[in-house]
Amino acid sequence: MSGIGHNNGPSMEPGQRLRAYQWRQAQKALMPNTIPLMIVRMRMKRATELGMDYKTYAKVRQASGQDILGLLFSSNALEIIGNGAKMPDARDLALKAVKRARKLTLVHRPNTPGAVLRENEVLDAAEAAPRFTDSWSQMRDRVSGFIRSQSLTGNQILVIGDAPLESDWMVAGRAGGYLSAQDYFGAR
């Protein structure tokens, strides 16, 4: 049987078990079980450039199918709290070590994106964070709009947050993954 919607998988006619076994073996033969050592080394280097451990980087890369080209931090994750707009020196140093990735932030009130960018030269771009009272569509539009304004797609972004609702930014922006600030900065 074939036609619209048929995936050319094993049929359900007599001998189905053998055909199903052969189908699974053929699929396994197409996908190697190991990644070549050179690629693993390149990805380990890339994980280091992003300030992450290899295991975390590999999970995000596998889930998104893309390299991480941008790190989207919440101002909470950067510990930009209150009206000072300056992140602690340890976070600043960690971001200065990041290579070949945009360092973005969504800023919670009372801080403003402009003040945060002036005080933290390591950041590439900032935008106002979605409010806790925003609807899902407003949050989606704000997060995905900010990502698009940076000429990136959602699956090229890793969201790093430090508050429960910030994990929703990953889904709203169709990001490649989410990490807590503790997981990202705690490894240092």
C-alpha positions as CSV (number, residue, x, y, z in Angstrom):
1,M,0.0,0.0,0.0
2,S,1.3,3.4,-0.8
3,G,-0.1,6.9,-1.3
4,I,-0.6,10.1,0.6
5,G,0.4,9.8,4.2
6,H,2.3,6.5,3.8
7,N,5.8,6.6,5.1
8,N,6.9,3.4,3.3
9,G,7.4,1.6,6.6
10,P,6.8,-2.0,7.1
11,S,3.4,-3.3,6.0
12,M,1.0,-5.1,8.2
13,E,0.6,-8.1,5.9
14,P,1.9,-11.6,6.7
15,G,5.6,-11.6,7.4
16,Q,5.3,-8.2,9.1
17,R,7.7,-9.1,11.9
18,L,10.6,-9.9,9.6
19,R,10.0,-6.8,7.5
20,A,9.8,-4.7,10.7
21,Y,13.1,-6.2,11.8
22,Q,14.7,-5.5,8.4
23,W,13.3,-1.9,8.5
24,R,14.9,-1.2,11.9
25,Q,18.2,-2.7,10.8
26,A,18.2,-0.5,7.7
27,Q,17.5,2.6,9.8
28,K,20.3,1.8,12.2
29,A,22.7,1.3,9.2
30,L,21.9,4.8,8.0
31,M,22.8,6.4,11.4
32,P,26.2,5.9,12.8
33,N,26.3,5.2,16.5
34,T,29.3,7.4,17.1
35,I,30.4,10.9,16.2
36,P,33.8,11.1,14.5
37,L,36.5,12.2,17.0
38,M,37.3,15.3,15.0
39,I,33.7,16.6,15.3
40,V,33.7,15.8,19.1
41,R,36.9,17.9,19.5
42,M,35.4,20.8,17.5
43,R,32.3,20.7,19.6
44,M,34.3,20.5,22.8
45,K,36.2,23.6,21.7
46,R,32.9,25.3,20.8
47,A,31.4,24.5,24.2
48,T,34.4,26.1,25.9
49,E,34.0,29.2,23.7
50,L,30.5,29.5,24.9
51,G,31.5,29.0,28.6
52,M,29.6,25.7,28.9
53,D,30.5,22.1,29.6
54,Y,30.5,19.7,26.6
55,K,27.6,17.6,27.8
56,T,25.2,20.6,28.1
57,Y,26.3,22.0,24.8
58,A,25.8,18.6,23.1
59,K,22.3,18.3,24.5
60,V,21.3,21.8,23.3
61,R,22.9,21.2,19.9
62,Q,21.2,17.9,19.5
63,A,17.8,19.3,20.5
64,S,18.0,22.4,18.3
65,G,20.0,21.0,15.4
66,Q,22.0,24.2,15.3
67,D,25.1,25.7,16.8
68,I,24.5,28.3,19.5
69,L,25.1,31.7,18.1
70,G,23.5,33.8,20.8
71,L,23.1,33.6,24.6
72,L,20.0,35.4,25.8
73,F,20.3,36.2,29.5
74,S,17.6,37.6,31.8
75,S,18.8,40.6,33.9
76,N,18.1,38.3,36.9
77,A,20.6,35.8,35.5
78,L,23.2,38.5,35.2
79,E,22.4,39.7,38.7
80,I,21.5,43.2,37.4
81,I,19.1,43.9,40.2
82,G,17.8,47.3,41.2
83,N,18.6,50.6,39.6
84,G,22.4,50.1,39.4
85,A,22.3,48.4,36.0
86,K,25.8,46.9,36.5
87,M,26.4,43.2,36.6
88,P,28.9,41.8,39.2
89,D,32.5,41.5,38.0
90,A,32.5,37.7,38.0
91,R,29.6,37.6,35.5
92,D,31.2,40.3,33.4
93,L,34.5,38.2,33.2
94,A,32.5,35.1,32.3
95,L,30.8,36.9,29.4
96,K,34.1,38.4,28.2
97,A,35.4,34.9,27.7
98,V,32.5,34.0,25.4
99,K,33.6,33.8,21.7
100,R,31.6,33.9,18.5
101,A,28.2,34.3,20.1
102,R,26.0,37.3,20.6
103,K,25.5,38.2,24.3
104,L,21.9,39.5,24.6
105,T,19.7,40.4,27.6
106,L,16.1,41.0,28.4
107,V,16.0,43.6,31.2
108,H,13.4,43.7,34.0
109,R,12.3,47.0,35.5
110,P,13.4,49.3,37.0
111,N,16.4,49.0,34.8
112,T,16.2,50.1,31.2
113,P,17.9,48.5,28.2
114,G,19.9,51.6,27.4
115,A,21.3,51.9,31.0
116,V,22.2,48.3,31.1
117,L,24.1,48.5,27.8
118,R,26.0,51.6,28.9
119,E,27.1,50.0,32.2
120,N,27.9,46.6,30.7
121,E,30.0,47.0,27.5
122,V,30.3,43.2,27.2
123,L,26.7,42.9,26.1
124,D,25.8,43.2,22.5
125,A,22.1,44.1,22.8
126,A,19.3,44.6,25.3
127,E,15.6,44.9,25.3
128,A,12.9,45.2,27.9
129,A,11.9,41.9,29.3
130,P,8.3,40.7,29.0
131,R,6.2,41.7,32.0
132,F,4.8,39.1,34.3
133,T,1.4,40.4,33.4
134,D,1.9,40.0,29.6
135,S,-0.2,37.5,27.8
136,W,1.4,34.5,26.1
137,S,1.2,36.2,22.7
138,Q,2.7,39.4,24.0
139,M,5.6,37.5,25.6
140,R,6.1,35.5,22.4
141,D,6.1,38.6,20.2
142,R,8.6,40.4,22.5
143,V,11.1,37.5,22.8
144,S,10.9,36.3,19.2
145,G,11.0,39.9,17.9
146,F,14.1,40.6,19.9
147,I,15.8,37.5,18.6
148,R,14.8,38.3,15.0
149,S,16.1,41.9,15.4
150,Q,19.5,40.3,16.0
151,S,19.4,38.5,12.7
152,L,19.2,35.1,14.5
153,T,16.6,32.4,14.6
154,G,15.2,31.0,17.8
155,N,17.0,27.6,17.6
156,Q,20.3,29.4,17.5
157,I,19.7,30.9,20.9
158,L,20.2,29.5,24.4
159,V,18.1,31.2,27.1
160,I,19.7,31.6,30.5
161,G,17.4,32.7,33.3
162,D,17.0,32.8,37.0
163,A,13.3,33.1,37.7
164,P,10.5,30.6,37.1
165,L,8.7,32.5,34.3
166,E,11.9,33.1,32.4
167,S,12.0,29.5,31.3
168,D,8.9,30.2,29.3
169,W,11.0,32.5,27.1
170,M,12.6,29.4,25.5
171,V,9.2,28.2,24.2
172,A,8.1,31.8,23.3
173,G,11.2,32.5,21.3
174,R,11.5,28.9,19.9
175,A,15.0,28.9,21.4
176,G,17.3,25.9,21.3
177,G,17.4,25.4,25.0
178,Y,17.2,26.8,28.5
179,L,19.7,26.8,31.3
180,S,19.4,28.2,34.8
181,A,21.9,30.9,35.8
182,Q,23.3,28.5,38.4
183,D,23.9,25.8,35.7
184,Y,25.6,28.3,33.4
185,F,27.7,30.4,35.9
186,G,28.0,27.8,38.6
187,A,30.4,25.7,36.6
188,R,33.1,28.3,36.9
